[in-house]
């Protein structure tokens, strides 16, 4: 795995861990934060896949666009 890919994966895992922790909160969990960090984790994993495959991508946060590039 390329170092830049590994960095994207580490950041995605950190976002996912944050989402999991907040989801586990029993009193007044912040579901907006759960959704945000989940989206961020998926975005970063898609970018990691693109990076590893040497597929250029622009600065974007649209999961559909990123997924389409992965599947193309």
N, CA, C, O and CB atoms as a CASP TS submission, in Angstrom:
PFRMAT TS
TARGET T0000
AUTHOR 0000-0000-0000
METHOD Language model
MODEL 1
PARENT N/A
ATOM      1  N   UNK     1       0.851  -1.183   0.000  1.00  0.00           N
ATOM      2  CA  UNK     1       0.000   0.000   0.000  1.00  0.00           C
ATOM      3  C   UNK     1       0.894   1.242   0.000  1.00  0.00           C
ATOM      4  O   UNK     1       1.884   1.319   0.728  1.00  0.00           O
ATOM      5  CB  UNK     1      -0.967   0.000   1.233  1.00  0.00           C
ATOM      6  N   UNK     2       0.525   2.186  -0.817  1.00  0.00           N
ATOM      7  CA  UNK     2       1.276   3.445  -0.900  1.00  0.00           C
ATOM      8  C   UNK     2       1.128   4.223   0.416  1.00  0.00           C
ATOM      9  O   UNK     2       0.092   4.129   1.075  1.00  0.00           O
ATOM     10  CB  UNK     2       0.779   4.308  -2.108  1.00  0.00           C
ATOM     11  N   UNK     3       2.139   4.976   0.793  1.00  0.00           N
ATOM     12  CA  UNK     3       2.046   5.763   2.034  1.00  0.00           C
ATOM     13  C   UNK     3       0.847   6.716   2.046  1.00  0.00           C
ATOM     14  O   UNK     3       0.186   6.856   3.075  1.00  0.00           O
ATOM     15  CB  UNK     3       3.326   6.560   2.234  1.00  0.00           C
ATOM     16  N   UNK     4       0.558   7.370   0.924  1.00  0.00           N
ATOM     17  CA  UNK     4      -0.577   8.302   0.893  1.00  0.00           C
ATOM     18  C   UNK     4      -1.895   7.558   1.056  1.00  0.00           C
ATOM     19  O   UNK     4      -2.830   8.072   1.671  1.00  0.00           O
ATOM     20  CB  UNK     4      -0.584   9.101  -0.420  1.00  0.00           C
ATOM     21  N   UNK     5      -1.970   6.356   0.508  1.00  0.00           N
ATOM     22  CA  UNK     5      -3.177   5.538   0.678  1.00  0.00           C
ATOM     23  C   UNK     5      -3.346   5.168   2.145  1.00  0.00           C
ATOM     24  O   UNK     5      -4.441   5.257   2.701  1.00  0.00           O
ATOM     25  CB  UNK     5      -3.108   4.259  -0.198  1.00  0.00           C
ATOM     26  N   UNK     6      -2.253   4.755   2.756  1.00  0.00           N
ATOM     27  CA  UNK     6      -2.297   4.386   4.175  1.00  0.00           C
ATOM     28  C   UNK     6      -2.749   5.560   5.033  1.00  0.00           C
ATOM     29  O   UNK     6      -3.473   5.383   6.013  1.00  0.00           O
ATOM     30  CB  UNK     6      -0.922   3.894   4.645  1.00  0.00           C
ATOM     31  N   UNK     7      -2.315   6.759   4.656  1.00  0.00           N
ATOM     32  CA  UNK     7      -2.737   7.952   5.407  1.00  0.00           C
ATOM     33  C   UNK     7      -4.252   8.167   5.287  1.00  0.00           C
ATOM     34  O   UNK     7      -4.921   8.449   6.281  1.00  0.00           O
ATOM     35  CB  UNK     7      -1.979   9.206   4.898  1.00  0.00           C
ATOM     36  N   UNK     8      -4.792   8.032   4.062  1.00  0.00           N
ATOM     37  CA  UNK     8      -6.248   8.150   3.882  1.00  0.00           C
ATOM     38  C   UNK     8      -6.978   7.112   4.732  1.00  0.00           C
ATOM     39  O   UNK     8      -7.988   7.423   5.364  1.00  0.00           O
ATOM     40  CB  UNK     8      -6.631   7.982   2.390  1.00  0.00           C
ATOM     41  N   UNK     9      -6.469   5.878   4.746  1.00  0.00           N
ATOM     42  CA  UNK     9      -7.115   4.802   5.510  1.00  0.00           C
ATOM     43  C   UNK     9      -7.057   5.101   7.004  1.00  0.00           C
ATOM     44  O   UNK     9      -8.054   4.922   7.704  1.00  0.00           O
ATOM     45  CB  UNK     9      -6.445   3.442   5.213  1.00  0.00           C
ATOM     46  N   UNK    10      -5.912   5.551   7.503  1.00  0.00           N
ATOM     47  CA  UNK    10      -5.799   5.894   8.933  1.00  0.00           C
ATOM     48  C   UNK    10      -6.803   6.982   9.313  1.00  0.00           C
ATOM     49  O   UNK    10      -7.453   6.899  10.355  1.00  0.00           O
ATOM     50  CB  UNK    10      -4.360   6.362   9.267  1.00  0.00           C
ATOM     51  N   UNK    11      -6.924   7.991   8.470  1.00  0.00           N
ATOM     52  CA  UNK    11      -7.868   9.069   8.763  1.00  0.00           C
ATOM     53  C   UNK    11      -9.310   8.565   8.711  1.00  0.00           C
ATOM     54  O   UNK    11     -10.142   8.980   9.518  1.00  0.00           O
ATOM     55  CB  UNK    11      -7.677  10.228   7.776  1.00  0.00           C
ATOM     56  N   UNK    12      -9.606   7.679   7.772  1.00  0.00           N
ATOM     57  CA  UNK    12     -10.949   7.096   7.680  1.00  0.00           C
ATOM     58  C   UNK    12     -11.262   6.280   8.931  1.00  0.00           C
ATOM     59  O   UNK    12     -12.360   6.370   9.481  1.00  0.00           O
ATOM     60  CB  UNK    12     -11.076   6.210   6.419  1.00  0.00           C
ATOM     61  N   UNK    13     -10.304   5.495   9.371  1.00  0.00           N
ATOM     62  CA  UNK    13     -10.504   4.689  10.574  1.00  0.00           C
ATOM     63  C   UNK    13     -10.722   5.564  11.802  1.00  0.00           C
ATOM     64  O   UNK    13     -11.515   5.214  12.676  1.00  0.00           O
ATOM     65  CB  UNK    13      -9.311   3.767  10.799  1.00  0.00           C
ATOM     66  N   UNK    14     -10.032   6.691  11.876  1.00  0.00           N
ATOM     67  CA  UNK    14     -10.219   7.614  13.000  1.00  0.00           C
ATOM     68  C   UNK    14     -11.621   8.215  12.975  1.00  0.00           C
ATOM     69  O   UNK    14     -12.267   8.331  14.017  1.00  0.00           O
ATOM     70  CB  UNK    14      -9.160   8.735  12.964  1.00  0.00           C
ATOM     71  N   UNK    15     -12.092   8.597  11.792  1.00  0.00           N
ATOM     72  CA  UNK    15     -13.458   9.117  11.686  1.00  0.00           C
ATOM     73  C   UNK    15     -14.481   8.060  12.087  1.00  0.00           C
ATOM     74  O   UNK    15     -15.445   8.354  12.793  1.00  0.00           O
ATOM     75  CB  UNK    15     -13.736   9.603  10.256  1.00  0.00           C
ATOM     76  N   UNK    16     -14.264   6.827  11.630  1.00  0.00           N
ATOM     77  CA  UNK    16     -15.198   5.750  11.968  1.00  0.00           C
ATOM     78  C   UNK    16     -15.202   5.487  13.474  1.00  0.00           C
ATOM     79  O   UNK    16     -16.260   5.259  14.061  1.00  0.00           O
ATOM     80  CB  UNK    16     -14.832   4.462  11.205  1.00  0.00           C
ATOM     81  N   UNK    17     -14.032   5.519  14.097  1.00  0.00           N
ATOM     82  CA  UNK    17     -13.950   5.318  15.548  1.00  0.00           C
ATOM     83  C   UNK    17     -14.694   6.421  16.291  1.00  0.00           C
ATOM     84  O   UNK    17     -15.366   6.153  17.287  1.00  0.00           O
ATOM     85  CB  UNK    17     -12.481   5.272  16.006  1.00  0.00           C
ATOM     86  N   UNK    18     -14.581   7.650  15.817  1.00  0.00           N
ATOM     87  CA  UNK    18     -15.307   8.767  16.428  1.00  0.00           C
ATOM     88  C   UNK    18     -16.804   8.557  16.293  1.00  0.00           C
ATOM     89  O   UNK    18     -17.550   8.768  17.248  1.00  0.00           O
ATOM     90  CB  UNK    18     -14.896  10.105  15.785  1.00  0.00           C
ATOM     91  N   UNK    19     -17.247   8.144  15.117  1.00  0.00           N
ATOM     92  CA  UNK    19     -18.683   7.881  14.900  1.00  0.00           C
ATOM     93  C   UNK    19     -19.164   6.770  15.827  1.00  0.00           C
ATOM     94  O   UNK    19     -20.240   6.876  16.416  1.00  0.00           O
ATOM     95  CB  UNK    19     -18.957   7.496  13.418  1.00  0.00           C
ATOM     96  N   UNK    20     -18.388   5.724  15.958  1.00  0.00           N
ATOM     97  CA  UNK    20     -18.777   4.619  16.841  1.00  0.00           C
ATOM     98  C   UNK    20     -18.875   5.058  18.300  1.00  0.00           C
ATOM     99  O   UNK    20     -19.813   4.692  19.008  1.00  0.00           O
ATOM    100  CB  UNK    20     -17.780   3.475  16.715  1.00  0.00           C
ATOM    101  N   UNK    21     -17.896   5.844  18.738  1.00  0.00           N
ATOM    102  CA  UNK    21     -17.927   6.310  20.136  1.00  0.00           C
ATOM    103  C   UNK    21     -19.167   7.154  20.406  1.00  0.00           C
ATOM    104  O   UNK    21     -19.849   6.969  21.414  1.00  0.00           O
ATOM    105  CB  UNK    21     -16.660   7.124  20.463  1.00  0.00           C
ATOM    106  N   UNK    22     -19.451   8.078  19.499  1.00  0.00           N
ATOM    107  CA  UNK    22     -20.608   8.946  19.708  1.00  0.00           C
ATOM    108  C   UNK    22     -21.902   8.145  19.626  1.00  0.00           C
ATOM    109  O   UNK    22     -22.850   8.427  20.358  1.00  0.00           O
ATOM    110  CB  UNK    22     -20.622  10.083  18.677  1.00  0.00           C
ATOM    111  N   UNK    23     -21.950   7.169  18.760  1.00  0.00           N
ATOM    112  CA  UNK    23     -23.148   6.337  18.634  1.00  0.00           C
ATOM    113  C   UNK    23     -23.414   5.537  19.910  1.00  0.00           C
ATOM    114  O   UNK    23     -24.559   5.223  20.234  1.00  0.00           O
ATOM    115  CB  UNK    23     -23.008   5.387  17.442  1.00  0.00           C
ATOM    116  N   UNK    24     -22.347   5.216  20.621  1.00  0.00           N
ATOM    117  CA  UNK    24     -22.468   4.420  21.845  1.00  0.00           C
ATOM    118  C   UNK    24     -22.887   5.246  23.058  1.00  0.00           C
ATOM    119  O   UNK    24     -23.207   4.679  24.103  1.00  0.00           O
ATOM    120  CB  UNK    24     -21.158   3.733  22.138  1.00  0.00           C
ATOM    121  N   UNK    25     -22.892   6.553  22.943  1.00  0.00           N
ATOM    122  CA  UNK    25     -23.274   7.409  24.059  1.00  0.00           C
ATOM    123  C   UNK    25     -24.726   7.116  24.433  1.00  0.00           C
ATOM    124  O   UNK    25     -25.596   7.060  23.564  1.00  0.00           O
ATOM    125  CB  UNK    25     -23.083   8.914  23.701  1.00  0.00           C
ATOM    126  N   UNK    26     -24.982   6.932  25.716  1.00  0.00           N
ATOM    127  CA  UNK    26     -26.325   6.557  26.153  1.00  0.00           C
ATOM    128  C   UNK    26     -27.212   7.756  26.466  1.00  0.00           C
ATOM    129  O   UNK    26     -28.434   7.669  26.349  1.00  0.00           O
ATOM    130  CB  UNK    26     -26.235   5.675  27.363  1.00  0.00           C
ATOM    131  N   UNK    27     -26.614   8.864  26.859  1.00  0.00           N
ATOM    132  CA  UNK    27     -27.391  10.052  27.193  1.00  0.00           C
ATOM    133  C   UNK    27     -27.089  11.136  26.157  1.00  0.00           C
ATOM    134  O   UNK    27     -25.958  11.612  26.051  1.00  0.00           O
ATOM    135  CB  UNK    27     -27.068  10.550  28.642  1.00  0.00           C
ATOM    136  N   UNK    28     -28.097  11.510  25.410  1.00  0.00           N
ATOM    137  CA  UNK    28     -28.014  12.558  24.397  1.00  0.00           C
ATOM    138  C   UNK    28     -26.865  12.366  23.391  1.00  0.00           C
ATOM    139  O   UNK    28     -25.996  13.228  23.267  1.00  0.00           O
ATOM    140  CB  UNK    28     -27.862  13.887  25.075  1.00  0.00           C
ATOM    141  N   UNK    29     -26.869  11.246  22.687  1.00  0.00           N
ATOM    142  CA  UNK    29     -25.848  11.092  21.647  1.00  0.00           C
ATOM    143  C   UNK    29     -26.047  12.133  20.550  1.00  0.00           C
ATOM    144  O   UNK    29     -27.172  12.549  20.275  1.00  0.00           O
ATOM    145  CB  UNK    29     -25.892   9.669  21.047  1.00  0.00           C
ATOM    146  N   UNK    30     -24.974  12.540  19.943  1.00  0.00           N
ATOM    147  CA  UNK    30     -25.028  13.524  18.867  1.00  0.00           C
ATOM    148  C   UNK    30     -25.059  12.775  17.537  1.00  0.00           C
ATOM    149  O   UNK    30     -24.017  12.457  16.963  1.00  0.00           O
ATOM    150  CB  UNK    30     -23.809  14.511  18.934  1.00  0.00           C
ATOM    151  N   UNK    31     -26.272  12.498  17.058  1.00  0.00           N
ATOM    152  CA  UNK    31     -26.406  11.726  15.828  1.00  0.00           C
ATOM    153  C   UNK    31     -25.941  12.503  14.607  1.00  0.00           C
ATOM    154  O   UNK    31     -25.552  11.898  13.608  1.00  0.00           O
ATOM    155  CB  UNK    31     -27.840  11.295  15.641  1.00  0.00           C
ATOM    156  N   UNK    32     -25.973  13.820  14.663  1.00  0.00           N
ATOM    157  CA  UNK    32     -25.417  14.609  13.562  1.00  0.00           C
ATOM    158  C   UNK    32     -23.920  14.326  13.426  1.00  0.00           C
ATOM    159  O   UNK    32     -23.405  14.208  12.314  1.00  0.00           O
ATOM    160  CB  UNK    32     -25.666  16.126  13.791  1.00  0.00           C
ATOM    161  N   UNK    33     -23.236  14.218  14.544  1.00  0.00           N
ATOM    162  CA  UNK    33     -21.805  13.919  14.518  1.00  0.00           C
ATOM    163  C   UNK    33     -21.558  12.494  14.016  1.00  0.00           C
ATOM    164  O   UNK    33     -20.591  12.247  13.296  1.00  0.00           O
ATOM    165  CB  UNK    33     -21.190  14.106  15.920  1.00  0.00           C
ATOM    166  N   UNK    34     -22.421  11.570  14.392  1.00  0.00           N
ATOM    167  CA  UNK    34     -22.300  10.188  13.906  1.00  0.00           C
ATOM    168  C   UNK    34     -22.398  10.176  12.381  1.00  0.00           C
ATOM    169  O   UNK    34     -21.579   9.554  11.704  1.00  0.00           O
ATOM    170  CB  UNK    34     -23.403   9.275  14.534  1.00  0.00           C
ATOM    171  N   UNK    35     -23.398  10.862  11.852  1.00  0.00           N
ATOM    172  CA  UNK    35     -23.581  10.926  10.396  1.00  0.00           C
ATOM    173  C   UNK    35     -22.404  11.608   9.715  1.00  0.00           C
ATOM    174  O   UNK    35     -21.908  11.129   8.695  1.00  0.00           O
ATOM    175  CB  UNK    35     -24.876  11.664  10.053  1.00  0.00           C
ATOM    176  N   UNK    36     -21.958  12.723  10.275  1.00  0.00           N
ATOM    177  CA  UNK    36     -20.847  13.462   9.685  1.00  0.00           C
ATOM    178  C   UNK    36     -19.588  12.604   9.608  1.00  0.00           C
ATOM    179  O   UNK    36     -18.963  12.500   8.553  1.00  0.00           O
ATOM    180  CB  UNK    36     -20.568  14.728  10.489  1.00  0.00           C
ATOM    181  N   UNK    37     -19.221  11.990  10.730  1.00  0.00           N
ATOM    182  CA  UNK    37     -17.990  11.207  10.756  1.00  0.00           C
ATOM    183  C   UNK    37     -18.115   9.929   9.929  1.00  0.00           C
ATOM    184  O   UNK    37     -17.120   9.447   9.387  1.00  0.00           O
ATOM    185  CB  UNK    37     -17.620  10.863  12.192  1.00  0.00           C
ATOM    186  N   UNK    38     -19.303   9.383   9.827  1.00  0.00           N
ATOM    187  CA  UNK    38     -19.514   8.217   8.955  1.00  0.00           C
ATOM    188  C   UNK    38     -19.304   8.607   7.502  1.00  0.00           C
ATOM    189  O   UNK    38     -18.636   7.895   6.752  1.00  0.00           O
ATOM    190  CB  UNK    38     -20.931   7.630   9.151  1.00  0.00           C
ATOM    191  N   UNK    39     -19.875   9.738   7.105  1.00  0.00           N
ATOM    192  CA  UNK    39     -19.700  10.221   5.737  1.00  0.00           C
ATOM    193  C   UNK    39     -18.222  10.476   5.455  1.00  0.00           C
ATOM    194  O   UNK    39     -17.716  10.124   4.389  1.00  0.00           O
ATOM    195  CB  UNK    39     -20.522  11.506   5.503  1.00  0.00           C
ATOM    196  N   UNK    40     -17.544  11.085   6.406  1.00  0.00           N
ATOM    197  CA  UNK    40     -16.124  11.382   6.235  1.00  0.00           C
ATOM    198  C   UNK    40     -15.308  10.096   6.071  1.00  0.00           C
ATOM    199  O   UNK    40     -14.390  10.037   5.253  1.00  0.00           O
ATOM    200  CB  UNK    40     -15.602  12.191   7.431  1.00  0.00           C
ATOM    201  N   UNK    41     -15.647   9.076   6.850  1.00  0.00           N
ATOM    202  CA  UNK    41     -14.928   7.807   6.760  1.00  0.00           C
ATOM    203  C   UNK    41     -15.099   7.185   5.376  1.00  0.00           C
ATOM    204  O   UNK    41     -14.128   6.725   4.776  1.00  0.00           O
ATOM    205  CB  UNK    41     -15.418   6.834   7.844  1.00  0.00           C
ATOM    206  N   UNK    42     -16.318   7.169   4.877  1.00  0.00           N
ATOM    207  CA  UNK    42     -16.569   6.598   3.550  1.00  0.00           C
ATOM    208  C   UNK    42     -15.845   7.407   2.482  1.00  0.00           C
ATOM    209  O   UNK    42     -15.211   6.841   1.592  1.00  0.00           O
ATOM    210  CB  UNK    42     -18.085   6.551   3.251  1.00  0.00           C
ATOM    211  N   UNK    43     -15.939   8.716   2.569  1.00  0.00           N
ATOM    212  CA  UNK    43     -15.261   9.581   1.599  1.00  0.00           C
ATOM    213  C   UNK    43     -13.761   9.286   1.557  1.00  0.00           C
ATOM    214  O   UNK    43     -13.181   9.164   0.478  1.00  0.00           O
ATOM    215  CB  UNK    43     -15.499  11.063   1.945  1.00  0.00           C
ATOM    216  N   UNK    44     -13.148   9.175   2.709  1.00  0.00           N
ATOM    217  CA  UNK    44     -11.709   8.950   2.772  1.00  0.00           C
ATOM    218  C   UNK    44     -11.332   7.561   2.269  1.00  0.00           C
ATOM    219  O   UNK    44     -10.279   7.395   1.653  1.00  0.00           O
ATOM    220  CB  UNK    44     -11.213   9.137   4.195  1.00  0.00           C
ATOM    221  N   UNK    45     -12.172   6.567   2.519  1.00  0.00           N
ATOM    222  CA  UNK    45     -11.891   5.234   1.994  1.00  0.00           C
ATOM    223  C   UNK    45     -12.010   5.201   0.475  1.00  0.00           C
ATOM    224  O   UNK    45     -11.208   4.546  -0.192  1.00  0.00           O
ATOM    225  CB  UNK    45     -12.836   4.211   2.615  1.00  0.00           C
ATOM    226  N   UNK    46     -12.989   5.889  -0.076  1.00  0.00           N
ATOM    227  CA  UNK    46     -13.108   5.968  -1.533  1.00  0.00           C
ATOM    228  C   UNK    46     -11.883   6.668  -2.123  1.00  0.00           C
ATOM    229  O   UNK    46     -11.342   6.230  -3.138  1.00  0.00           O
ATOM    230  CB  UNK    46     -14.404   6.715  -1.936  1.00  0.00           C
ATOM    231  N   UNK    47     -11.454   7.744  -1.490  1.00  0.00           N
ATOM    232  CA  UNK    47     -10.274   8.455  -1.968  1.00  0.00           C
ATOM    233  C   UNK    47      -9.018   7.587  -1.836  1.00  0.00           C
ATOM    234  O   UNK    47      -8.123   7.659  -2.678  1.00  0.00           O
ATOM    235  CB  UNK    47     -10.096   9.768  -1.194  1.00  0.00           C
ATOM    236  N   UNK    48      -8.952   6.781  -0.799  1.00  0.00           N
ATOM    237  CA  UNK    48      -7.821   5.862  -0.643  1.00  0.00           C
ATOM    238  C   UNK    48      -7.788   4.869  -1.801  1.00  0.00           C
ATOM    239  O   UNK    48      -6.728   4.590  -2.361  1.00  0.00           O
ATOM    240  CB  UNK    48      -7.907   5.111   0.710  1.00  0.00           C
ATOM    241  N   UNK    49      -8.941   4.346  -2.148  1.00  0.00           N
ATOM    242  CA  UNK    49      -9.018   3.385  -3.270  1.00  0.00           C
ATOM    243  C   UNK    49      -8.588   4.036  -4.579  1.00  0.00           C
ATOM    244  O   UNK    49      -7.839   3.451  -5.361  1.00  0.00           O
ATOM    245  CB  UNK    49     -10.454   2.826  -3.412  1.00  0.00           C
ATOM    246  N   UNK    50      -9.066   5.243  -4.804  1.00  0.00           N
ATOM    247  CA  UNK    50      -8.683   5.964  -6.016  1.00  0.00           C
ATOM    248  C   UNK    50      -7.184   6.247  -6.030  1.00  0.00           C
ATOM    249  O   UNK    50      -6.521   6.070  -7.053  1.00  0.00           O
ATOM    250  CB  UNK    50      -9.471   7.277  -6.129  1.00  0.00           C
ATOM    251  N   UNK    51      -6.664   6.679  -4.910  1.00  0.00           N
ATOM    252  CA  UNK    51      -5.235   6.980  -4.796  1.00  0.00           C
ATOM    253  C   UNK    51      -4.407   5.733  -5.079  1.00  0.00           C
ATOM    254  O   UNK    51      -3.423   5.789  -5.816  1.00  0.00           O
ATOM    255  CB  UNK    51      -4.903   7.535  -3.395  1.00  0.00           C
ATOM    256  N   UNK    52      -4.802   4.625  -4.501  1.00  0.00           N
ATOM    257  CA  UNK    52      -4.048   3.383  -4.675  1.00  0.00           C
ATOM    258  C   UNK    52      -4.052   2.933  -6.138  1.00  0.00           C
ATOM    259  O   UNK    52      -3.078   2.350  -6.613  1.00  0.00           O
ATOM    260  CB  UNK    52      -4.630   2.279  -3.783  1.00  0.00           C
ATOM    261  N   UNK    53      -5.144   3.205  -6.845  1.00  0.00           N
ATOM    262  CA  UNK    53      -5.270   2.811  -8.256  1.00  0.00           C
ATOM    263  C   UNK    53      -4.746   3.884  -9.217  1.00  0.00           C
ATOM    264  O   UNK    53      -4.890   3.756 -10.433  1.00  0.00           O
ATOM    265  CB  UNK    53      -6.727   2.508  -8.578  1.00  0.00           C
ATOM    266  N   UNK    54      -4.146   4.927  -8.675  1.00  0.00           N
ATOM    267  CA  UNK    54      -3.631   6.039  -9.503  1.00  0.00           C
ATOM    268  C   UNK    54      -4.716   6.670 -10.363  1.00  0.00           C
ATOM    269  O   UNK    54      -4.481   7.031 -11.516  1.00  0.00           O
ATOM    270  CB  UNK    54      -2.499   5.547 -10.402  1.00  0.00           C
ATOM    271  N   UNK    55      -5.899   6.797  -9.789  1.00  0.00           N
ATOM    272  CA  UNK    55      -7.017   7.457 -10.471  1.00  0.00           C
ATOM    273  C   UNK    55      -7.139   8.859  -9.883  1.00  0.00           C
ATOM    274  O   UNK    55      -7.405   9.027  -8.692  1.00  0.00           O
ATOM    275  CB  UNK    55      -8.370   6.642 -10.309  1.00  0.00           C
ATOM    276  N   UNK    56      -6.942   9.850 -10.728  1.00  0.00           N
ATOM    277  CA  UNK    56      -6.990  11.241 -10.261  1.00  0.00           C
ATOM    278  C   UNK    56      -8.407  11.606  -9.823  1.00  0.00           C
ATOM    279  O   UNK    56      -9.394  11.159 -10.408  1.00  0.00           O
ATOM    280  CB  UNK    56      -6.507  12.208 -11.372  1.00  0.00           C
ATOM    281  N   UNK    57      -8.477  12.415  -8.794  1.00  0.00           N
ATOM    282  CA  UNK    57      -9.771  12.937  -8.346  1.00  0.00           C
ATOM    283  C   UNK    57      -9.572  14.361  -7.878  1.00  0.00           C
ATOM    284  O   UNK    57      -8.510  14.734  -7.379  1.00  0.00           O
ATOM    285  CB  UNK    57     -10.383  12.059  -7.210  1.00  0.00           C
ATOM    286  N   UNK    58     -10.615  15.141  -8.050  1.00  0.00           N
ATOM    287  CA  UNK    58     -10.527  16.534  -7.636  1.00  0.00           C
ATOM    288  C   UNK    58     -10.993  16.669  -6.196  1.00  0.00           C
ATOM    289  O   UNK    58     -11.529  15.727  -5.611  1.00  0.00           O
ATOM    290  CB  UNK    58     -11.363  17.439  -8.564  1.00  0.00           C
ATOM    291  N   UNK    59     -10.788  17.823  -5.646  1.00  0.00           N
ATOM    292  CA  UNK    59     -11.224  18.092  -4.268  1.00  0.00           C
ATOM    293  C   UNK    59     -12.749  18.131  -4.276  1.00  0.00           C
ATOM    294  O   UNK    59     -13.356  19.089  -4.755  1.00  0.00           O
ATOM    295  CB  UNK    59     -10.615  19.451  -3.712  1.00  0.00           C
ATOM    296  N   UNK    60     -13.352  17.088  -3.746  1.00  0.00           N
ATOM    297  CA  UNK    60     -14.807  16.930  -3.784  1.00  0.00           C
ATOM    298  C   UNK    60     -15.240  16.104  -2.578  1.00  0.00           C
ATOM    299  O   UNK    60     -14.465  15.315  -2.036  1.00  0.00           O
ATOM    300  CB  UNK    60     -15.271  16.255  -5.119  1.00  0.00           C
ATOM    301  N   UNK    61     -16.472  16.297  -2.176  1.00  0.00           N
ATOM    302  CA  UNK    61     -17.005  15.561  -1.027  1.00  0.00           C
ATOM    303  C   UNK    61     -18.234  14.736  -1.402  1.00  0.00           C
ATOM    304  O   UNK    61     -18.897  14.172  -0.532  1.00  0.00           O
ATOM    305  CB  UNK    61     -17.358  16.528   0.100  1.00  0.00           C
ATOM    306  N   UNK    62     -18.533  14.667  -2.689  1.00  0.00           N
ATOM    307  CA  UNK    62     -19.720  13.969  -3.181  1.00  0.00           C
ATOM    308  C   UNK    62     -19.423  12.472  -3.281  1.00  0.00           C
ATOM    309  O   UNK    62     -18.655  12.043  -4.143  1.00  0.00           O
ATOM    310  CB  UNK    62     -20.167  14.538  -4.563  1.00  0.00           C
ATOM    311  N   UNK    63     -20.036  11.681  -2.396  1.00  0.00           N
ATOM    312  CA  UNK    63     -19.772  10.247  -2.366  1.00  0.00           C
ATOM    313  C   UNK    63     -20.183   9.564  -3.659  1.00  0.00           C
ATOM    314  O   UNK    63     -19.522   8.623  -4.099  1.00  0.00           O
ATOM    315  CB  UNK    63     -20.492   9.611  -1.201  1.00  0.00           C
ATOM    316  N   UNK    64     -21.258  10.022  -4.269  1.00  0.00           N
ATOM    317  CA  UNK    64     -21.727   9.418  -5.515  1.00  0.00           C
ATOM    318  C   UNK    64     -20.692   9.596  -6.622  1.00  0.00           C
ATOM    319  O   UNK    64     -20.391   8.652  -7.352  1.00  0.00           O
ATOM    320  CB  UNK    64     -23.071  10.034  -5.939  1.00  0.00           C
ATOM    321  N   UNK    65     -20.155  10.796  -6.745  1.00  0.00           N
ATOM    322  CA  UNK    65     -19.141  11.070  -7.764  1.00  0.00           C
ATOM    323  C   UNK    65     -17.901  10.220  -7.512  1.00  0.00           C
ATOM    324  O   UNK    65     -17.344   9.640  -8.444  1.00  0.00           O
ATOM    325  CB  UNK    65     -18.771  12.570  -7.778  1.00  0.00           C
ATOM    326  N   UNK    66     -17.470  10.146  -6.260  1.00  0.00           N
ATOM    327  CA  UNK    66     -16.295   9.351  -5.931  1.00  0.00           C
ATOM    328  C   UNK    66     -16.532   7.856  -6.204  1.00  0.00           C
ATOM    329  O   UNK    66     -15.667   7.180  -6.761  1.00  0.00           O
ATOM    330  CB  UNK    66     -15.914   9.567  -4.464  1.00  0.00           C
ATOM    331  N   UNK    67     -17.686   7.358  -5.815  1.00  0.00           N
ATOM    332  CA  UNK    67     -18.017   5.956  -6.066  1.00  0.00           C
ATOM    333  C   UNK    67     -18.060   5.661  -7.558  1.00  0.00           C
ATOM    334  O   UNK    67     -17.568   4.624  -8.002  1.00  0.00           O
ATOM    335  CB  UNK    67     -19.357   5.601  -5.425  1.00  0.00           C
ATOM    336  N   UNK    68     -18.637   6.555  -8.323  1.00  0.00           N
ATOM    337  CA  UNK    68     -18.682   6.376  -9.776  1.00  0.00           C
ATOM    338  C   UNK    68     -17.261   6.246 -10.357  1.00  0.00           C
ATOM    339  O   UNK    68     -17.028   5.442 -11.259  1.00  0.00           O
ATOM    340  CB  UNK    68     -19.428   7.562 -10.438  1.00  0.00           C
ATOM    341  N   UNK    69     -16.326   7.035  -9.838  1.00  0.00           N
ATOM    342  CA  UNK    69     -14.940   6.952 -10.311  1.00  0.00           C
ATOM    343  C   UNK    69     -14.318   5.613  -9.926  1.00  0.00           C
ATOM    344  O   UNK    69     -13.566   5.027 -10.705  1.00  0.00           O
ATOM    345  CB  UNK    69     -14.101   8.112  -9.737  1.00  0.00           C
ATOM    346  N   UNK    70     -14.631   5.132  -8.730  1.00  0.00           N
ATOM    347  CA  UNK    70     -14.111   3.837  -8.297  1.00  0.00           C
ATOM    348  C   UNK    70     -14.642   2.720  -9.188  1.00  0.00           C
ATOM    349  O   UNK    70     -13.904   1.805  -9.554  1.00  0.00           O
ATOM    350  CB  UNK    70     -14.485   3.569  -6.830  1.00  0.00           C
ATOM    351  N   UNK    71     -15.917   2.799  -9.533  1.00  0.00           N
ATOM    352  CA  UNK    71     -16.561   1.736 -10.309  1.00  0.00           C
ATOM    353  C   UNK    71     -16.296   1.810 -11.806  1.00  0.00           C
ATOM    354  O   UNK    71     -16.562   0.852 -12.531  1.00  0.00           O
ATOM    355  CB  UNK    71     -18.030   1.775 -10.076  1.00  0.00           C
ATOM    356  N   UNK    72     -15.774   2.937 -12.272  1.00  0.00           N
ATOM    357  CA  UNK    72     -15.548   3.106 -13.733  1.00  0.00           C
ATOM    358  C   UNK    72     -14.395   2.256 -14.220  1.00  0.00           C
ATOM    359  O   UNK    72     -14.072   2.277 -15.408  1.00  0.00           O
ATOM    360  CB  UNK    72     -15.270   4.579 -14.072  1.00  0.00           C
TER
END
